[in-house]
Amino acid sequence: MIKVLVSSGLEKPYYIKSKGMFPSGCYIRMGTSSQPMTTAMIDELYAKRIHTRLRNIPSPRQDLKSAQLKIYY
């Protein structure tokens, strides 16, 4: 017997690229079978994604003043 463990990812939902992020391309595991996800489930998972874009990362130096910025940059 072989047991495969797959870690959960952060960029859910994962989907079949050729079918897109639609019920025909997104599936959820239910016991030993896979079921197509509903549009509501897909939307909910997409809304919970962690969007790691540069604009979403807070600056560690929030205390800079205008004069300091001119010197710094």
mmCIF file of the N, C-alpha and C atoms, coordinates in Angstrom:
data_MODEL
# 
_entry.id   MODEL 
# 
loop_
_atom_site.group_PDB 
_atom_site.id 
_atom_site.type_symbol 
_atom_site.label_atom_id 
_atom_site.label_alt_id 
_atom_site.label_comp_id 
_atom_site.label_asym_id 
_atom_site.label_entity_id 
_atom_site.label_seq_id 
_atom_site.pdbx_PDB_ins_code 
_atom_site.Cartn_x 
_atom_site.Cartn_y 
_atom_site.Cartn_z 
_atom_site.occupancy 
_atom_site.B_iso_or_equiv 
_atom_site.pdbx_formal_charge 
_atom_site.auth_seq_id 
_atom_site.auth_comp_id 
_atom_site.auth_asym_id 
_atom_site.auth_atom_id 
_atom_site.pdbx_PDB_model_num 
ATOM 1   N N  . MET A 1 1  ? 0.843   -1.181 0.000   1.00 0.00 ? 1  MET A N  1 
ATOM 2   C CA . MET A 1 1  ? 0.000   0.000  0.000   1.00 0.00 ? 1  MET A CA 1 
ATOM 3   C C  . MET A 1 1  ? 0.890   1.245  0.000   1.00 0.00 ? 1  MET A C  1 
ATOM 4   N N  . ILE A 1 2  ? 0.527   2.202  -0.813  1.00 0.00 ? 2  ILE A N  1 
ATOM 5   C CA . ILE A 1 2  ? 1.264   3.466  -0.900  1.00 0.00 ? 2  ILE A CA 1 
ATOM 6   C C  . ILE A 1 2  ? 0.358   4.586  -0.411  1.00 0.00 ? 2  ILE A C  1 
ATOM 7   N N  . LYS A 1 3  ? 0.899   5.433  0.453   1.00 0.00 ? 3  LYS A N  1 
ATOM 8   C CA . LYS A 1 3  ? 0.145   6.565  0.982   1.00 0.00 ? 3  LYS A CA 1 
ATOM 9   C C  . LYS A 1 3  ? 0.819   7.847  0.515   1.00 0.00 ? 3  LYS A C  1 
ATOM 10  N N  . VAL A 1 4  ? 0.070   8.726  -0.135  1.00 0.00 ? 4  VAL A N  1 
ATOM 11  C CA . VAL A 1 4  ? 0.601   9.980  -0.644  1.00 0.00 ? 4  VAL A CA 1 
ATOM 12  C C  . VAL A 1 4  ? -0.026  11.131 0.137   1.00 0.00 ? 4  VAL A C  1 
ATOM 13  N N  . LEU A 1 5  ? 0.817   11.986 0.703   1.00 0.00 ? 5  LEU A N  1 
ATOM 14  C CA . LEU A 1 5  ? 0.334   13.157 1.422   1.00 0.00 ? 5  LEU A CA 1 
ATOM 15  C C  . LEU A 1 5  ? 0.658   14.400 0.594   1.00 0.00 ? 5  LEU A C  1 
ATOM 16  N N  . VAL A 1 6  ? -0.343  15.230 0.369   1.00 0.00 ? 6  VAL A N  1 
ATOM 17  C CA . VAL A 1 6  ? -0.161  16.449 -0.403  1.00 0.00 ? 6  VAL A CA 1 
ATOM 18  C C  . VAL A 1 6  ? -0.490  17.628 0.498   1.00 0.00 ? 6  VAL A C  1 
ATOM 19  N N  . SER A 1 7  ? 0.442   18.555 0.612   1.00 0.00 ? 7  SER A N  1 
ATOM 20  C CA . SER A 1 7  ? 0.231   19.737 1.447   1.00 0.00 ? 7  SER A CA 1 
ATOM 21  C C  . SER A 1 7  ? -0.742  20.697 0.777   1.00 0.00 ? 7  SER A C  1 
ATOM 22  N N  . SER A 1 8  ? -1.448  21.432 1.597   1.00 0.00 ? 8  SER A N  1 
ATOM 23  C CA . SER A 1 8  ? -2.379  22.439 1.097   1.00 0.00 ? 8  SER A CA 1 
ATOM 24  C C  . SER A 1 8  ? -1.599  23.668 0.643   1.00 0.00 ? 8  SER A C  1 
ATOM 25  N N  . GLY A 1 9  ? -2.007  24.268 -0.453  1.00 0.00 ? 9  GLY A N  1 
ATOM 26  C CA . GLY A 1 9  ? -1.326  25.448 -0.985  1.00 0.00 ? 9  GLY A CA 1 
ATOM 27  C C  . GLY A 1 9  ? -2.022  26.737 -0.581  1.00 0.00 ? 9  GLY A C  1 
ATOM 28  N N  . LEU A 1 10 ? -1.418  27.869 -0.929  1.00 0.00 ? 10 LEU A N  1 
ATOM 29  C CA . LEU A 1 10 ? -1.953  29.184 -0.569  1.00 0.00 ? 10 LEU A CA 1 
ATOM 30  C C  . LEU A 1 10 ? -2.751  29.848 -1.682  1.00 0.00 ? 10 LEU A C  1 
ATOM 31  N N  . GLU A 1 11 ? -2.567  29.421 -2.901  1.00 0.00 ? 11 GLU A N  1 
ATOM 32  C CA . GLU A 1 11 ? -3.205  30.079 -4.044  1.00 0.00 ? 11 GLU A CA 1 
ATOM 33  C C  . GLU A 1 11 ? -4.406  29.285 -4.563  1.00 0.00 ? 11 GLU A C  1 
ATOM 34  N N  . LYS A 1 12 ? -5.317  28.934 -3.675  1.00 0.00 ? 12 LYS A N  1 
ATOM 35  C CA . LYS A 1 12 ? -6.506  28.168 -4.033  1.00 0.00 ? 12 LYS A CA 1 
ATOM 36  C C  . LYS A 1 12 ? -7.502  29.069 -4.752  1.00 0.00 ? 12 LYS A C  1 
ATOM 37  N N  . PRO A 1 13 ? -8.374  28.557 -5.553  1.00 0.00 ? 13 PRO A N  1 
ATOM 38  C CA . PRO A 1 13 ? -8.493  27.153 -5.931  1.00 0.00 ? 13 PRO A CA 1 
ATOM 39  C C  . PRO A 1 13 ? -7.528  26.824 -7.069  1.00 0.00 ? 13 PRO A C  1 
ATOM 40  N N  . TYR A 1 14 ? -7.042  25.612 -7.060  1.00 0.00 ? 14 TYR A N  1 
ATOM 41  C CA . TYR A 1 14 ? -6.226  25.119 -8.155  1.00 0.00 ? 14 TYR A CA 1 
ATOM 42  C C  . TYR A 1 14 ? -7.179  24.534 -9.187  1.00 0.00 ? 14 TYR A C  1 
ATOM 43  N N  . TYR A 1 15 ? -6.838  24.649 -10.433 1.00 0.00 ? 15 TYR A N  1 
ATOM 44  C CA . TYR A 1 15 ? -7.772  24.221 -11.470 1.00 0.00 ? 15 TYR A CA 1 
ATOM 45  C C  . TYR A 1 15 ? -7.021  23.650 -12.668 1.00 0.00 ? 15 TYR A C  1 
ATOM 46  N N  . ILE A 1 16 ? -7.767  22.982 -13.520 1.00 0.00 ? 16 ILE A N  1 
ATOM 47  C CA . ILE A 1 16 ? -7.221  22.438 -14.753 1.00 0.00 ? 16 ILE A CA 1 
ATOM 48  C C  . ILE A 1 16 ? -7.097  23.601 -15.732 1.00 0.00 ? 16 ILE A C  1 
ATOM 49  N N  . LYS A 1 17 ? -5.884  23.898 -16.140 1.00 0.00 ? 17 LYS A N  1 
ATOM 50  C CA . LYS A 1 17 ? -5.603  25.089 -16.940 1.00 0.00 ? 17 LYS A CA 1 
ATOM 51  C C  . LYS A 1 17 ? -6.454  25.163 -18.203 1.00 0.00 ? 17 LYS A C  1 
ATOM 52  N N  . SER A 1 18 ? -6.614  24.059 -18.896 1.00 0.00 ? 18 SER A N  1 
ATOM 53  C CA . SER A 1 18 ? -7.368  24.064 -20.152 1.00 0.00 ? 18 SER A CA 1 
ATOM 54  C C  . SER A 1 18 ? -8.860  24.318 -19.946 1.00 0.00 ? 18 SER A C  1 
ATOM 55  N N  . LYS A 1 19 ? -9.369  24.076 -18.737 1.00 0.00 ? 19 LYS A N  1 
ATOM 56  C CA . LYS A 1 19 ? -10.799 24.265 -18.462 1.00 0.00 ? 19 LYS A CA 1 
ATOM 57  C C  . LYS A 1 19 ? -11.082 25.536 -17.674 1.00 0.00 ? 19 LYS A C  1 
ATOM 58  N N  . GLY A 1 20 ? -10.056 26.145 -17.119 1.00 0.00 ? 20 GLY A N  1 
ATOM 59  C CA . GLY A 1 20 ? -10.225 27.409 -16.415 1.00 0.00 ? 20 GLY A CA 1 
ATOM 60  C C  . GLY A 1 20 ? -10.799 27.266 -15.020 1.00 0.00 ? 20 GLY A C  1 
ATOM 61  N N  . MET A 1 21 ? -11.048 28.420 -14.394 1.00 0.00 ? 21 MET A N  1 
ATOM 62  C CA . MET A 1 21 ? -11.550 28.444 -13.026 1.00 0.00 ? 21 MET A CA 1 
ATOM 63  C C  . MET A 1 21 ? -13.088 28.406 -13.033 1.00 0.00 ? 21 MET A C  1 
ATOM 64  N N  . PHE A 1 22 ? -13.604 27.302 -13.543 1.00 0.00 ? 22 PHE A N  1 
ATOM 65  C CA . PHE A 1 22 ? -15.031 27.051 -13.641 1.00 0.00 ? 22 PHE A CA 1 
ATOM 66  C C  . PHE A 1 22 ? -15.318 25.694 -13.007 1.00 0.00 ? 22 PHE A C  1 
ATOM 67  N N  . PRO A 1 23 ? -16.588 25.380 -12.736 1.00 0.00 ? 23 PRO A N  1 
ATOM 68  C CA . PRO A 1 23 ? -16.892 24.070 -12.144 1.00 0.00 ? 23 PRO A CA 1 
ATOM 69  C C  . PRO A 1 23 ? -16.341 22.887 -12.938 1.00 0.00 ? 23 PRO A C  1 
ATOM 70  N N  . SER A 1 24 ? -16.192 23.038 -14.240 1.00 0.00 ? 24 SER A N  1 
ATOM 71  C CA . SER A 1 24 ? -15.646 21.933 -15.040 1.00 0.00 ? 24 SER A CA 1 
ATOM 72  C C  . SER A 1 24 ? -14.143 21.766 -14.849 1.00 0.00 ? 24 SER A C  1 
ATOM 73  N N  . GLY A 1 25 ? -13.481 22.771 -14.260 1.00 0.00 ? 25 GLY A N  1 
ATOM 74  C CA . GLY A 1 25 ? -12.042 22.706 -14.079 1.00 0.00 ? 25 GLY A CA 1 
ATOM 75  C C  . GLY A 1 25 ? -11.580 22.666 -12.637 1.00 0.00 ? 25 GLY A C  1 
ATOM 76  N N  . CYS A 1 26 ? -12.493 22.907 -11.687 1.00 0.00 ? 26 CYS A N  1 
ATOM 77  C CA . CYS A 1 26 ? -12.151 22.909 -10.256 1.00 0.00 ? 26 CYS A CA 1 
ATOM 78  C C  . CYS A 1 26 ? -12.873 21.762 -9.556  1.00 0.00 ? 26 CYS A C  1 
ATOM 79  N N  . TYR A 1 27 ? -12.117 20.986 -8.810  1.00 0.00 ? 27 TYR A N  1 
ATOM 80  C CA . TYR A 1 27 ? -12.692 19.834 -8.111  1.00 0.00 ? 27 TYR A CA 1 
ATOM 81  C C  . TYR A 1 27 ? -12.335 19.870 -6.636  1.00 0.00 ? 27 TYR A C  1 
ATOM 82  N N  . ILE A 1 28 ? -13.188 19.246 -5.831  1.00 0.00 ? 28 ILE A N  1 
ATOM 83  C CA . ILE A 1 28 ? -12.941 19.122 -4.398  1.00 0.00 ? 28 ILE A CA 1 
ATOM 84  C C  . ILE A 1 28 ? -12.985 17.643 -4.050  1.00 0.00 ? 28 ILE A C  1 
ATOM 85  N N  . ARG A 1 29 ? -12.114 17.253 -3.149  1.00 0.00 ? 29 ARG A N  1 
ATOM 86  C CA . ARG A 1 29 ? -12.039 15.851 -2.735  1.00 0.00 ? 29 ARG A CA 1 
ATOM 87  C C  . ARG A 1 29 ? -13.124 15.575 -1.705  1.00 0.00 ? 29 ARG A C  1 
ATOM 88  N N  . MET A 1 30 ? -13.911 14.546 -1.937  1.00 0.00 ? 30 MET A N  1 
ATOM 89  C CA . MET A 1 30 ? -14.958 14.103 -1.020  1.00 0.00 ? 30 MET A CA 1 
ATOM 90  C C  . MET A 1 30 ? -14.744 12.621 -0.753  1.00 0.00 ? 30 MET A C  1 
ATOM 91  N N  . GLY A 1 31 ? -14.050 12.330 0.352   1.00 0.00 ? 31 GLY A N  1 
ATOM 92  C CA . GLY A 1 31 ? -13.749 10.936 0.672   1.00 0.00 ? 31 GLY A CA 1 
ATOM 93  C C  . GLY A 1 31 ? -12.791 10.355 -0.337  1.00 0.00 ? 31 GLY A C  1 
ATOM 94  N N  . THR A 1 32 ? -13.241 9.342  -1.072  1.00 0.00 ? 32 THR A N  1 
ATOM 95  C CA . THR A 1 32 ? -12.376 8.708  -2.072  1.00 0.00 ? 32 THR A CA 1 
ATOM 96  C C  . THR A 1 32 ? -12.668 9.178  -3.493  1.00 0.00 ? 32 THR A C  1 
ATOM 97  N N  . SER A 1 33 ? -13.551 10.161 -3.637  1.00 0.00 ? 33 SER A N  1 
ATOM 98  C CA . SER A 1 33 ? -13.881 10.646 -4.975  1.00 0.00 ? 33 SER A CA 1 
ATOM 99  C C  . SER A 1 33 ? -13.678 12.158 -5.064  1.00 0.00 ? 33 SER A C  1 
ATOM 100 N N  . SER A 1 34 ? -13.742 12.693 -6.263  1.00 0.00 ? 34 SER A N  1 
ATOM 101 C CA . SER A 1 34 ? -13.635 14.126 -6.506  1.00 0.00 ? 34 SER A CA 1 
ATOM 102 C C  . SER A 1 34 ? -14.927 14.626 -7.120  1.00 0.00 ? 34 SER A C  1 
ATOM 103 N N  . GLN A 1 35 ? -15.405 15.770 -6.636  1.00 0.00 ? 35 GLN A N  1 
ATOM 104 C CA . GLN A 1 35 ? -16.641 16.361 -7.127  1.00 0.00 ? 35 GLN A CA 1 
ATOM 105 C C  . GLN A 1 35 ? -16.344 17.740 -7.699  1.00 0.00 ? 35 GLN A C  1 
ATOM 106 N N  . PRO A 1 36 ? -17.040 18.155 -8.764  1.00 0.00 ? 36 PRO A N  1 
ATOM 107 C CA . PRO A 1 36 ? -16.851 19.519 -9.273  1.00 0.00 ? 36 PRO A CA 1 
ATOM 108 C C  . PRO A 1 36 ? -17.270 20.534 -8.210  1.00 0.00 ? 36 PRO A C  1 
ATOM 109 N N  . MET A 1 37 ? -16.521 21.617 -8.116  1.00 0.00 ? 37 MET A N  1 
ATOM 110 C CA . MET A 1 37 ? -16.852 22.672 -7.150  1.00 0.00 ? 37 MET A CA 1 
ATOM 111 C C  . MET A 1 37 ? -17.959 23.546 -7.720  1.00 0.00 ? 37 MET A C  1 
ATOM 112 N N  . THR A 1 38 ? -18.768 24.115 -6.851  1.00 0.00 ? 38 THR A N  1 
ATOM 113 C CA . THR A 1 38 ? -19.780 25.067 -7.299  1.00 0.00 ? 38 THR A CA 1 
ATOM 114 C C  . THR A 1 38 ? -19.102 26.413 -7.538  1.00 0.00 ? 38 THR A C  1 
ATOM 115 N N  . THR A 1 39 ? -19.760 27.271 -8.286  1.00 0.00 ? 39 THR A N  1 
ATOM 116 C CA . THR A 1 39 ? -19.220 28.610 -8.543  1.00 0.00 ? 39 THR A CA 1 
ATOM 117 C C  . THR A 1 39 ? -19.032 29.367 -7.242  1.00 0.00 ? 39 THR A C  1 
ATOM 118 N N  . ALA A 1 40 ? -19.945 29.200 -6.302  1.00 0.00 ? 40 ALA A N  1 
ATOM 119 C CA . ALA A 1 40 ? -19.836 29.880 -5.003  1.00 0.00 ? 40 ALA A CA 1 
ATOM 120 C C  . ALA A 1 40 ? -18.591 29.414 -4.241  1.00 0.00 ? 40 ALA A C  1 
ATOM 121 N N  . MET A 1 41 ? -18.309 28.122 -4.283  1.00 0.00 ? 41 MET A N  1 
ATOM 122 C CA . MET A 1 41 ? -17.119 27.590 -3.609  1.00 0.00 ? 41 MET A CA 1 
ATOM 123 C C  . MET A 1 41 ? -15.843 28.136 -4.250  1.00 0.00 ? 41 MET A C  1 
ATOM 124 N N  . ILE A 1 42 ? -15.829 28.208 -5.559  1.00 0.00 ? 42 ILE A N  1 
ATOM 125 C CA . ILE A 1 42 ? -14.668 28.730 -6.279  1.00 0.00 ? 42 ILE A CA 1 
ATOM 126 C C  . ILE A 1 42 ? -14.452 30.195 -5.898  1.00 0.00 ? 42 ILE A C  1 
ATOM 127 N N  . ASP A 1 43 ? -15.527 30.989 -5.918  1.00 0.00 ? 43 ASP A N  1 
ATOM 128 C CA . ASP A 1 43 ? -15.431 32.412 -5.569  1.00 0.00 ? 43 ASP A CA 1 
ATOM 129 C C  . ASP A 1 43 ? -14.945 32.615 -4.145  1.00 0.00 ? 43 ASP A C  1 
ATOM 130 N N  . GLU A 1 44 ? -15.432 31.799 -3.218  1.00 0.00 ? 44 GLU A N  1 
ATOM 131 C CA . GLU A 1 44 ? -15.033 31.917 -1.808  1.00 0.00 ? 44 GLU A CA 1 
ATOM 132 C C  . GLU A 1 44 ? -13.544 31.609 -1.623  1.00 0.00 ? 44 GLU A C  1 
ATOM 133 N N  . LEU A 1 45 ? -13.070 30.552 -2.247  1.00 0.00 ? 45 LEU A N  1 
ATOM 134 C CA . LEU A 1 45 ? -11.650 30.208 -2.134  1.00 0.00 ? 45 LEU A CA 1 
ATOM 135 C C  . LEU A 1 45 ? -10.764 31.267 -2.795  1.00 0.00 ? 45 LEU A C  1 
ATOM 136 N N  . TYR A 1 46 ? -11.209 31.788 -3.932  1.00 0.00 ? 46 TYR A N  1 
ATOM 137 C CA . TYR A 1 46 ? -10.419 32.816 -4.622  1.00 0.00 ? 46 TYR A CA 1 
ATOM 138 C C  . TYR A 1 46 ? -10.329 34.082 -3.776  1.00 0.00 ? 46 TYR A C  1 
ATOM 139 N N  . ALA A 1 47 ? -11.412 34.434 -3.096  1.00 0.00 ? 47 ALA A N  1 
ATOM 140 C CA . ALA A 1 47 ? -11.426 35.630 -2.252  1.00 0.00 ? 47 ALA A CA 1 
ATOM 141 C C  . ALA A 1 47 ? -10.486 35.488 -1.056  1.00 0.00 ? 47 ALA A C  1 
ATOM 142 N N  . LYS A 1 48 ? -10.220 34.268 -0.623  1.00 0.00 ? 48 LYS A N  1 
ATOM 143 C CA . LYS A 1 48 ? -9.341  34.029 0.525   1.00 0.00 ? 48 LYS A CA 1 
ATOM 144 C C  . LYS A 1 48 ? -7.877  33.889 0.138   1.00 0.00 ? 48 LYS A C  1 
ATOM 145 N N  . ARG A 1 49 ? -7.578  33.967 -1.158  1.00 0.00 ? 49 ARG A N  1 
ATOM 146 C CA . ARG A 1 49 ? -6.181  33.843 -1.604  1.00 0.00 ? 49 ARG A CA 1 
ATOM 147 C C  . ARG A 1 49 ? -5.300  34.881 -0.944  1.00 0.00 ? 49 ARG A C  1 
ATOM 148 N N  . ILE A 1 50 ? -4.076  34.512 -0.701  1.00 0.00 ? 50 ILE A N  1 
ATOM 149 C CA . ILE A 1 50 ? -3.089  35.456 -0.182  1.00 0.00 ? 50 ILE A CA 1 
ATOM 150 C C  . ILE A 1 50 ? -2.386  36.040 -1.391  1.00 0.00 ? 50 ILE A C  1 
ATOM 151 N N  . HIS A 1 51 ? -2.698  37.297 -1.676  1.00 0.00 ? 51 HIS A N  1 
ATOM 152 C CA . HIS A 1 51 ? -2.110  37.952 -2.840  1.00 0.00 ? 51 HIS A CA 1 
ATOM 153 C C  . HIS A 1 51 ? -0.797  38.600 -2.420  1.00 0.00 ? 51 HIS A C  1 
ATOM 154 N N  . THR A 1 52 ? 0.283   37.965 -2.749  1.00 0.00 ? 52 THR A N  1 
ATOM 155 C CA . THR A 1 52 ? 1.597   38.475 -2.361  1.00 0.00 ? 52 THR A CA 1 
ATOM 156 C C  . THR A 1 52 ? 2.163   39.336 -3.488  1.00 0.00 ? 52 THR A C  1 
ATOM 157 N N  . ARG A 1 53 ? 1.570   40.475 -3.682  1.00 0.00 ? 53 ARG A N  1 
ATOM 158 C CA . ARG A 1 53 ? 2.050   41.443 -4.648  1.00 0.00 ? 53 ARG A CA 1 
ATOM 159 C C  . ARG A 1 53 ? 2.848   42.500 -3.892  1.00 0.00 ? 53 ARG A C  1 
ATOM 160 N N  . LEU A 1 54 ? 3.720   43.193 -4.578  1.00 0.00 ? 54 LEU A N  1 
ATOM 161 C CA . LEU A 1 54 ? 4.571   44.192 -3.950  1.00 0.00 ? 54 LEU A CA 1 
ATOM 162 C C  . LEU A 1 54 ? 3.750   45.263 -3.232  1.00 0.00 ? 54 LEU A C  1 
ATOM 163 N N  . ARG A 1 55 ? 2.639   45.680 -3.829  1.00 0.00 ? 55 ARG A N  1 
ATOM 164 C CA . ARG A 1 55 ? 1.834   46.737 -3.204  1.00 0.00 ? 55 ARG A CA 1 
ATOM 165 C C  . ARG A 1 55 ? 1.149   46.278 -1.914  1.00 0.00 ? 55 ARG A C  1 
ATOM 166 N N  . ASN A 1 56 ? 1.040   44.971 -1.695  1.00 0.00 ? 56 ASN A N  1 
ATOM 167 C CA . ASN A 1 56 ? 0.390   44.447 -0.494  1.00 0.00 ? 56 ASN A CA 1 
ATOM 168 C C  . ASN A 1 56 ? 1.360   44.179 0.652   1.00 0.00 ? 56 ASN A C  1 
ATOM 169 N N  . ILE A 1 57 ? 2.654   44.334 0.405   1.00 0.00 ? 57 ILE A N  1 
ATOM 170 C CA . ILE A 1 57 ? 3.648   44.074 1.439   1.00 0.00 ? 57 ILE A CA 1 
ATOM 171 C C  . ILE A 1 57 ? 3.948   45.388 2.163   1.00 0.00 ? 57 ILE A C  1 
ATOM 172 N N  . PRO A 1 58 ? 3.680   45.477 3.456   1.00 0.00 ? 58 PRO A N  1 
ATOM 173 C CA . PRO A 1 58 ? 3.936   46.726 4.185   1.00 0.00 ? 58 PRO A CA 1 
ATOM 174 C C  . PRO A 1 58 ? 5.431   47.009 4.299   1.00 0.00 ? 58 PRO A C  1 
ATOM 175 N N  . SER A 1 59 ? 5.764   48.278 4.223   1.00 0.00 ? 59 SER A N  1 
ATOM 176 C CA . SER A 1 59 ? 7.149   48.694 4.356   1.00 0.00 ? 59 SER A CA 1 
ATOM 177 C C  . SER A 1 59 ? 7.581   48.579 5.809   1.00 0.00 ? 59 SER A C  1 
ATOM 178 N N  . PRO A 1 60 ? 8.802   48.091 6.062   1.00 0.00 ? 60 PRO A N  1 
ATOM 179 C CA . PRO A 1 60 ? 9.274   48.009 7.445   1.00 0.00 ? 60 PRO A CA 1 
ATOM 180 C C  . PRO A 1 60 ? 9.637   49.392 8.007   1.00 0.00 ? 60 PRO A C  1 
ATOM 181 N N  . ARG A 1 61 ? 9.790   50.395 7.142   1.00 0.00 ? 61 ARG A N  1 
ATOM 182 C CA . ARG A 1 61 ? 10.170  51.747 7.570   1.00 0.00 ? 61 ARG A CA 1 
ATOM 183 C C  . ARG A 1 61 ? 8.987   52.693 7.380   1.00 0.00 ? 61 ARG A C  1 
ATOM 184 N N  . GLN A 1 62 ? 8.003   52.640 8.242   1.00 0.00 ? 62 GLN A N  1 
ATOM 185 C CA . GLN A 1 62 ? 6.810   53.481 8.156   1.00 0.00 ? 62 GLN A CA 1 
ATOM 186 C C  . GLN A 1 62 ? 7.017   54.863 8.763   1.00 0.00 ? 62 GLN A C  1 
ATOM 187 N N  . ASP A 1 63 ? 8.118   55.061 9.463   1.00 0.00 ? 63 ASP A N  1 
ATOM 188 C CA . ASP A 1 63 ? 8.327   56.292 10.215  1.00 0.00 ? 63 ASP A CA 1 
ATOM 189 C C  . ASP A 1 63 ? 9.113   57.361 9.444   1.00 0.00 ? 63 ASP A C  1 
ATOM 190 N N  . LEU A 1 64 ? 9.323   57.184 8.148   1.00 0.00 ? 64 LEU A N  1 
ATOM 191 C CA . LEU A 1 64 ? 10.109  58.154 7.389   1.00 0.00 ? 64 LEU A CA 1 
ATOM 192 C C  . LEU A 1 64 ? 9.369   59.484 7.230   1.00 0.00 ? 64 LEU A C  1 
ATOM 193 N N  . LYS A 1 65 ? 10.073  60.568 7.373   1.00 0.00 ? 65 LYS A N  1 
ATOM 194 C CA . LYS A 1 65 ? 9.510   61.905 7.180   1.00 0.00 ? 65 LYS A CA 1 
ATOM 195 C C  . LYS A 1 65 ? 9.828   62.363 5.764   1.00 0.00 ? 65 LYS A C  1 
ATOM 196 N N  . SER A 1 66 ? 9.189   63.407 5.310   1.00 0.00 ? 66 SER A N  1 
ATOM 197 C CA . SER A 1 66 ? 9.388   63.906 3.958   1.00 0.00 ? 66 SER A CA 1 
ATOM 198 C C  . SER A 1 66 ? 10.852  64.260 3.678   1.00 0.00 ? 66 SER A C  1 
ATOM 199 N N  . ALA A 1 67 ? 11.515  64.946 4.605   1.00 0.00 ? 67 ALA A N  1 
ATOM 200 C CA . ALA A 1 67 ? 12.920  65.317 4.426   1.00 0.00 ? 67 ALA A CA 1 
ATOM 201 C C  . ALA A 1 67 ? 13.801  64.071 4.356   1.00 0.00 ? 67 ALA A C  1 
ATOM 202 N N  . GLN A 1 68 ? 13.481  63.096 5.179   1.00 0.00 ? 68 GLN A N  1 
ATOM 203 C CA . GLN A 1 68 ? 14.252  61.854 5.165   1.00 0.00 ? 68 GLN A CA 1 
ATOM 204 C C  . GLN A 1 68 ? 14.079  61.144 3.814   1.00 0.00 ? 68 GLN A C  1 
ATOM 205 N N  . LEU A 1 69 ? 12.893  61.200 3.245   1.00 0.00 ? 69 LEU A N  1 
ATOM 206 C CA . LEU A 1 69 ? 12.656  60.556 1.970   1.00 0.00 ? 69 LEU A CA 1 
ATOM 207 C C  . LEU A 1 69 ? 13.487  61.175 0.859   1.00 0.00 ? 69 LEU A C  1 
ATOM 208 N N  . LYS A 1 70 ? 13.608  62.520 0.873   1.00 0.00 ? 70 LYS A N  1 
ATOM 209 C CA . LYS A 1 70 ? 14.422  63.214 -0.138  1.00 0.00 ? 70 LYS A CA 1 
ATOM 210 C C  . LYS A 1 70 ? 15.874  62.780 -0.041  1.00 0.00 ? 70 LYS A C  1 
ATOM 211 N N  . ILE A 1 71 ? 16.401  62.662 1.159   1.00 0.00 ? 71 ILE A N  1 
ATOM 212 C CA . ILE A 1 71 ? 17.775  62.233 1.361   1.00 0.00 ? 71 ILE A CA 1 
ATOM 213 C C  . ILE A 1 71 ? 17.929  60.764 0.997   1.00 0.00 ? 71 ILE A C  1 
ATOM 214 N N  . TYR A 1 72 ? 16.955  59.947 1.420   1.00 0.00 ? 72 TYR A N  1 
ATOM 215 C CA . TYR A 1 72 ? 17.036  58.520 1.207   1.00 0.00 ? 72 TYR A CA 1 
ATOM 216 C C  . TYR A 1 72 ? 16.960  58.146 -0.274  1.00 0.00 ? 72 TYR A C  1 
ATOM 217 N N  . TYR A 1 73 ? 16.077  58.821 -1.005  1.00 0.00 ? 73 TYR A N  1 
ATOM 218 C CA . TYR A 1 73 ? 15.888  58.500 -2.422  1.00 0.00 ? 73 TYR A CA 1 
ATOM 219 C C  . TYR A 1 73 ? 16.584  59.514 -3.278  1.00 0.00 ? 73 TYR A C  1 
# 
